[in-house]
Amino acid sequence: MPANDAREQYEANRQNVAGRTKPAAKSKGGRGKTLARLIRTLFSFYPKLLPLVLCCLVANSILLALPSTFMQRALEIVTEMWPSGDWASAAGPIGSLTVSLICIYAVSLTLSFTWNRVMAIVTQGSLEKFREKVFDHMQDLPIRFFDQHQRGDIMSHFTNDIDALRQMIGQSLPNIVLTTVTCISVVCIMLYYSIWMCLVVVTGVLFMTYVTKQLGGRSAKNFVAQQREIGIVEGHVEEIMNGQRVVKVFCHEDAAQEDFDVRNEALFQAARAANMYSNTLGPILMNLGNLMYVVVALVGGVFIELGVPNLSISGLAFSIAVTVPFLNMTRQFSGQIGQISQQINAVVMGLAGAERIFELLDEEPEADEGYVTLVNTRMHNGELVETDKRTGRWAWKWPHHDGTVELVPLEGDVRLNHVDFGYEPGHTVLHDVSVWAEPGQKIAFVGATGAGKTTITNLINRFYDIADGKIRYDGININKIKKDDLRRSLGVVLQDVNLFTGTVMDNIRYGRLDATDEECIAAAKLAGAHGFIERLPEGYNTMLTDNGSNLSQGQRQLLSISRAAVADPPVMILDEATSSIDTRTEAIVQKGMDALMNGRTTFVIAHRLSTVRNSDAIIVLDHGRIIERGSHDELIAKRGVYYQLYTGAFELE
């Protein structure tokens, strides 16, 4: 392909990927069920505090609606006393009303203070519990989930989605309850004084509700899109940050900026549309409320002037004493509708965050039907018995259907029989693979990139399950072994090293948390890492951050090998363990590796064929098929693919 055509194709592909967005997270049953599930979850977190908050809110809402009745009574007293001018006799009733009103406001203030204080505890505590639930569930998800999702998007569950819940739980939901109960209380009072005037107010409120639904619905849709786009942008930023060295090496800064601009523009469009509808809703409702206030005043005046019979529970006729409180209740009613409209955005964003959180929590955890466990054993009267102490002698505890329990010594005999596997249905990457490793043997896998070497090791530790065939460990089908116990028996050294924030000692001890300092140091010596660790500023207490960025790649790999050594597993998997180490360091490491592999079943993946010469069996893979197997000498004598690789007739790619 010509250079210009290739560049155009690359740009087209890049823009296509940059513009691609994931579908919105949809909870089962829509937002209504999401809200119901959220409320149930909150009550499960705080079964005593939330009912207290609810009682305070309801009582406070009713009290807030009562002042209008006091106004009506005060106006009625003034109207009665006006012709006679006997204001002294009105002082007593007016004083009683004033004292009662002060008491109501005092109780309302106390209730408001109580629910706000308690709700602060509920809100922050709920966010803490949600983070715990999400993180705990994330630990139970299969590797496949992390292969299919950007880390930045997963991180947004802990940041944006949780933060969206904060305002919704702490402010929006309580205010909606408060305004809803207040509105119901006000309507009841309106019906008590005048059904005709109540119908006028309700008609205006219904129109305001319709406007709120139209504008709020469009705003809600875009707020959901905004929440989704934030996750996409954060995922892209995290990806570029991790690959910053690659970006700079290939002078890809401008292209990275263009990719970011595409995603950022999508976020801008969603946020602009959401806030455009949101910002116009408030002023529109405010003016509609003012208009409704004028209409109620006019209607009340007309009714009084024409002497229209009042239809009410109270039996009062139309008068100033009835109309003026109605104006106050109208203002209160329209204000409550405006209050609800202001909370719509926070509720929608909170529900969008809740949908994403529940979507993650609904992800199927890694299935584990195993029942065979790994236990420590010792010899007692010539028999193998289980013990709680670490003895270095392991066995599989295998319960049988007849109620008996068999202890099978852990020898490290691993066999794959006619295994087929594909990461996606219909796309097989391993075809009829059979591998056997007897206890203590070293099995090496060689082949081009993508041949299936790492995939085989991922199947042994059950990061993925096979489509067909059998994998047996000491004669036990690995599907019967609990995954934690299976993986505890396997030591893995990966090509990509992950070091955690902490000291060098902490990172070595990560292989076995109950290991002593002496055992960690012995493991470091075995791996050949002790020398460079001693030269660090604080030795084993040197703090590592940012995945050990203050260490060389080779030093980081040595720590990874030390971590595997301290775990002291019976089976080792070395996936390109020395690929990042220079030739001089490799000689040091290889000596330690030989000591580490001694007496253990070991699976080795390596591009450097010099590191696998002493393997008991070398398996050559090509496109997921085994094309050759045998010892180094046997394969050299065959003068096949391995011979050509070893002699340099062609190279691994």
N, C-alpha and C positions, 0 to 999 in steps of 0.2 A: 504494500500500500504506500503511495507517495506520502511524503512528510506532511504536506498541507492537508491531505485528506485524513491522515491519522490524527492530526491536531484537531480538525473539525469534529471528528468522531468522538475524540476524547472530551472536547468541550460539551458536545451534545449529551454524552453519558453523564458527565459531571453535573450539568444543569438538571438533568432528569432526576438524578439521585438527590440533589440539593432541594428540588421542589417537591419531592415525594414526602407525604405526611401519612402518619398512621391514622387509622380510623379512630374516632372518638371512643373512649371507654364507655361501654354501656352496661349498666347494671341490669340484672334480671328483673324485669317489671317496671323499669323506668325510675324517675326521680322520686316518685311517691314512695316506692318500696325502699329506695335508698334512704330517704328521710326516716321512714319507720324503723329500718334496721339500725340507723345511727342512734335514734332515740332509745331503742332497746339496749343497744350497746352501752350508752351512757348510763342508763338505769342499772345495768349489770355492774358498772364500775362503782357507782355511788347509790346503792339502793335506799339509803336513809337520807342523805343530804339533798338529793334531787326532789323527793316529795316535800321536804321542808321548803325548798326554793319555790316549788309550784304553789304550795299553800300561801306563802307570802305574796307571790305575784297575783294570785286570784283575789286575795283580800285587799291588796293595795289597789288593784284595778277597780274593784267595787267602790272603795273609798274615794277614788279620784272622780267617779261619776256622781257622787252625792252632792257636792257643792251647788249644783244647779237647783236642786230642790230647796236648799236654804235661801237661794236668791229669790225663788218664786214665793216662798213664805214671807220673806222680808218685804218684797214688793206688795204682797197682799196686805200686810199689816200697815204699810205706809199709805196704801190706797184707801184703806178703811179709816185711818186716822186723819186723812187730809181734809175732809169737809169740816170736822169738828175742831181740828187744831189741837187736840189733846195729846201732845207728844209725850207728856210725862208717863201716861199709861202705856205708851209704846216702848218706853225704855226697857222695861222688864223683859218682854218677849224678844226684843232685838238683842238685848244683852245675852239672853239664854242661847239664842241662835249663834251669836258670836263665840261664846265659850264652847259650844258644841263643835263649831267649825274649827276652832283652834285645836281642840282635842282630836278631831278627825285628821287634821294635817300633821299633828304630832305623831299619831299612830302610823300614818302613812309614811312619814319620814323614818320612823323606826323600822317598819317593814322593808322599805327601800334600802336602808343601810344594811339590814340583815341579809337580804337576798343578794345584794351586790358583793358583800364580803364572802358569803358562802359560794357564790358563783365563781369568784376568782379561784377558790380552791378547786372547785369542780373542773373549771376550764383547764388550768395548768396541769392538774392531775390527770385529766383525760388525755391531754396531748402526750404526757409522759407514757401513759399506758398504751396509747396507739403506737408510739414509737417502739415500745417494747414488743407489742404484738407483731408489728411489721418486721422488725429485725429478727425476732425469734422464728417467724414463719419463713423469712428469707433463708435462714440457716437450713431449713428442711427442704428447700426447693432443689430440684435436680440440676446438674451441670447444664443440661440442655436449655434451661430457662435463661441462664446467664450468657449462653452462646447466642441467643436470639434477641437479647435486649441490650441496648446501650447502657453503660454504667451510669452515665449522667442522667438518663431518664429514670433509672431506678433510684438514684440519689434524690431526684425531685420529689419522690414520695415522702422523704424525710424532711424536706425543706418547704417547697411551695405548697404541697398538698396539706401537710400538717398545719402550716401557717394559715391557710385558707380556712381550716376548721376552727382556728383560734377565735377569729372574730365572729364566726357564725355561732359557735357554742357560747362564747362569753357575752355577746351583745345581741346578736340578731334574734336568736330563738327566744330569749327572755323578753325582748321588746315586742316580738310578735305575739307572744302569749299575753303580755300586758295590754297591748293595744286591742287585741281580739276581745278579751274579757271586758275591757273598758267600753268598746263599741256595743257589745251585747247589753251591758248595763245601761248605757245611754239610750239605746233603742227601747228598752223596757220602761225607762222613765218617760221617754217621749210618748209612748203608747198610753201611759198612765194619764198624761196631761191632755194630749190631743192626737187622735188617730189621723185627722186630715193633715195637720202640720207634719206629722211623722212621715206620711206618704210623700210629701213634698221633699223632705230631707232625703228619704231613702231613694227617691228617683234620681236626685242629684248624685248621691253616693254610688248608685249603680252605674251611672255614666262615668264617674271617676274610676270605678273599678274596671270598666271596659277599656278605658284609655290606658290604665295601668297594665292590664293584661296584654294589650297590643304592643305597647312600647317595651314593657318589661319582658315579654316573651322573646322579642327580637334581641334585647340586651342579653337575656339569659343564654340564648344560643351562642352568641359571640363570646360571652364570658367562658363558656365551656371550651370553645375553640381556643381562646387565649390561654387557658390552663394547659391544654394539650400542647400548644406551640411553645410554651415556656419549657416543658420537658424536652422537646426536640432541640431547642436552642441550647439548653444546658448540656444535653448529651453531646452536641457538636463541639461546644467549648471544651468539655472534658476530654474529648477525643483529640482535639488539636493540641491541648496542653500536654497530654501524654506523648504526642508525636512531634513535639516542638523541634527536637533535634533533626528529625527527618524532614520537616518543613523547611528548616534553614539549609540543610545540606543540599536539597534539590531546588533551593531558591523559589519555594512554592508559596511565599508570603502573599503575593497578590491573588493567586488562585484561592488560597485559604480565606482571604478577606472577602472575595466574591462569593464563595460558598456561604460564609457567615451572613453576608448581606442578604442573600436570598432567604435564608431562614429567618433572619431578623425582620425582613420586610413582611413575611407572612405573619409574624407575631404582631407587628405594628398594625397591619390591616385588621386583624381580629380585635386587638385592644382598642383601636380607634372606633370601630363600629360599635363595640360593647359600650364604651364610655360616651359615645355620641348619643345613643338612645338613653343611656342612664342619666346623663347630664341634662337632657331636655325634659325628662319626666318630672323632676322636682318642680321647676318653674310652672309647667303646665298645670300640675295638680294644685299648686298654690293659687294660681289665678282662677281655676275652676272653683276652689274653695271660697275665694272672695266673691265670685259671681253667685254661688249658692247662698252665701250670707245675705247678699242684696235681695235675691229672690225670696228668701224666707221672710225678710223684713217687709217686703212689699206685700206678700201674700197675707202675712199676719195683720198688717195695717188694713188691707182690703176687707179681711174677714171681720175685723173689729168695727170698721166703718159701716159695713153692710149688715152687721148683726147676724152673721151666719151661725146657725146652731153648732155648737161644739160637740163632737163625738169623742167621748173619753171615758176612761174608767173612773177618773176622779170626780166627774160630774161638774167640773168648773166650766164656766162660760169663757168665750174668747175675751181676753183683756190684756192690758199691758203686763200684768203679773204672770200671764201665761206666755206671751210672745217674747218678752225680753229674755227669760231663761232659755227659750228655744233658740234664740240667736247665739247665746253662749254655748249651748249644746251642739249647735251646727258648727260653730268654730272648732269645738273640741272634736267633733266627729270627723270633719275634714282634715284636721290636724293629725288624727290617728291614721287616716288613710294615707296621708303624706308620709307619716312615720313608717308605715309598712312598706311603702314604695321605696323609701331610702334603704330599707333592709333587704330588698329583693336581690340587689347585686351581691351583697355579702352572702346571702343564703345560696344563690346560684353558684358562686365560686366555691363556697363550702361544700355544696353537694357535688360539684365537679371533682373537688379534691377527695371527697368521701367515696365517690364512684371509683376513682383510680386506686384508692387505698383498699377498698373492698375487692376490687378486681385482682389486686395483688394477693390479698388474703384468701381469695377463692382459687388461686392457682393450686393445682394438685400438688401436694408434697411428694417428695421422693418415696415411691412405694417400697416397702420392705416386708416381704412375707417370710423372711428367714426365722428360723427357730434354733439353729445350731449356734452355740456361743463359744467364745474362746476363754479358757480358764487356765489358771496356774495349777500345776500338778507337782507331786512328789512321789517317790517310791515308798511304799509302806508294806512290809512283809511280802516283798516281791510283786506287789500290785501297784498300779498307777491310781492315785487318789487325788481328789481335788483339794486345793488349799487356798487360803486367802492371801498368803504371803507370796511375794515375787520371788520365784525360784529360778527363772530362766528356762524352765521346762514347761512347754505349753501343750495343750491338748484341746481338741474339739469336743465339746459336750453335746452329744447327739441324742436327743430323746426319740424313742421309737413309738410306733402306734400301739404296741402292746404294753406300754407303760415303763419299759426298761430304758435305762440311760447308758449309752456307750461312750467311753472316753477314747477318742482316736488321737494318738500322738501326732502333733504337728511336725511333719517331716519336711514339707515344702515340695511335695509332688504335685505339679500343676500340669494339666493336660487339656488341650482344646481339641475337640473332635468334630470335624466337618462343620465348622462354624461359618455361617453367613451373617452379614451385618450391613445395614445402611443407615445413615443419619436421617434420611428422609425415605418414606415409603416409595418403593419402586426404583430407588437409586442405590443399588448394592455396591458397597466399596470393598467388602471382603467376600471372597468366593471360595467356599469349601476349604477353609484353612484348618489344618491339623498340626498342632504343635505339642510336644511333650517335653517336660523338664523333670528329670528325676532329682531327688533330694541332693542338694549341694552342687548341682550342675550349673554351668554358666552358658546361657543361650543368647546368642547375638542375632539381631535383626539388621540387615543391610538392604539398601535399595534406594531408589530415587525418592525425592520429596513427593509425598502424596501416594506412596506405594502401599501405605497401610500399617507402617511400623508402630506409630504412636497409638493408632486405633486399637491394635491388639492389646496393648498395655491398659488402655482405657476400659476394655472389656474385662480384663482380669480383675481390676478393682471395682467393677460394676458402676463406673460412671455412666455407662450405657448398657442396655440389655440386648442380647443377641436376638436375631430374627429366627435362626435355625441352628441346630447342633447342640453340643453340650460342652460345658467347661467344668472340670472336676478339680477339686483341691483336696489332696490326700484321700481321693476316692469319693469325696462328697460333692454333689452338685452344688455349685456356688450359689444357686438360687435359694438353697436351704440354709445358707449361712447368713446371719444378720450382717448387714452392710458395715456397721461400725466395727464389729469384730473382724470381719474380713479385711477391712482397710487397716485395722490396727496391726494385722499380721504382715502388712506390706510396707516396706520403706520405699519412698519415691524421691528421686532427685530429678528435678525437671530442668530443661534448658533455660526457661525463663524463671529467674530467681525472684521470690517475694520475701523481702525482709520487712519486719514490722517496727513501728516506733517503740524504742526501748533500748536496753543495753545489748552488747554483744552476747553476754551471758543469757539474757532473756531470750534472744533469738535462737540460740543453740538449744536452750531448754524447751523451746516450743515443740521439739520432737517428742519429749516426754516430760510433762509438767512436774512430776515428782522426782525428777533426777536431781542429784546433789551437785554442788559446784565441782567437786572432784570428778564426778562422772562426766560432766560437761567438758571439763578440761581434757580428760582422757579421750573423749570423742574428737575434740579439736586436734589433739596430737595425732590420733589415728588418721584423720583426714589431711594432715599436713598444714592445718590452719594455725596452730599454736604459735609458730614463729612470728607471723605478721601481726597476730593479735597482741602479742607482748610488746610490739613496737608502736602500737596505737597510743595516743596521749594518756588514756586511763586504762589501758589494757582491756580486760574483760568487762570493765564498767564503762567503757566508752559508749556514749549515747549515739544511736543510729536514728536518722530521720529520713523521710522522703525515699523510702525503699533503699536505704543504704547508699545514697548518692555520693557520700564522702569516701566510698570504697571503690576500688577498681572492679571491673566485671569479674575478673578471676578471683579476687578476694571474696566477693559476694557468693560466688559459686562454691568456694571452699567452706563458707559458713553453712550453705545449704547442705553440703555433704556431711558436715559435722552434725547438723540437725538430724539427718537420717541415721548417723552412727549412734547418737545417744538414744534413739528409739530402740536400737538393737533388735530389729525385726528378723524373722527367719527367712523372709523372701525380700529381695531388693529389685527395684525397677530403676534403671539408670537411663534416662531419656536425654541423650546428648549431654551427659553430665560434664564432660570436659571440653565441649565445643568452644566455650568462651575463654579457655585458659591457654596461655601461650605454651610453646613447646617445653621451655625450661620448667615452668610451673607444673605442666602436665606430668613430667617425670616424677615430681615430688608427690603429686596427687595420686598417680597411678600406683605408687607403692602403698599409700594408705588405702586406696581402693581395693587393692589385692588383699590386704589384711581384712578390710571390711567384708569382702565377698567370700572370704575363706569359710567354708562350711555352710554357706547359705546358697539357696537357689537364687540365681540372679538372671534377670533379663536386661540385656544391654542393647541400646540403640545408639549407633555411632556412624558418623561419616568417615572418621579416620579409621581405616581398616587396620592400622597397626595396633589399635587398642583392643581388637577382638581376635587376634591371632590365637591366643591361648584358650579360646572358648571351646566348650565340649561340643557344641553344635552351632553352626552358622546357617541362618535361614535367609535366603535371598528372595525378596518380594518384588513383584512388578505388577502394578495396577490391581492390588488386592489379591494376587494369587502367588502361591509359593512356587517358584520355578526351580530352586535348587536348595539342598540341605546337606549338611555334612560337616566334618571338621575342616580346619584350614588346609591341612595336607590333602584330604580327600577331594576338596573342591578345586585345589590347585591342580591335582592330578587329572581331574575331569576336563580341565582347560575350557570351562564354560564361561558363563557370565561373570561369576566371581573372579575367575582367573583374569578376565579382561579388566575388571575393575581394579584388582590388586596390582596388576602390572601396568595399569595406566592406559590400556588400549582404548577405554573410554571412561569418563568420569561420572560420578554421581552428580545429579543436578538438583 
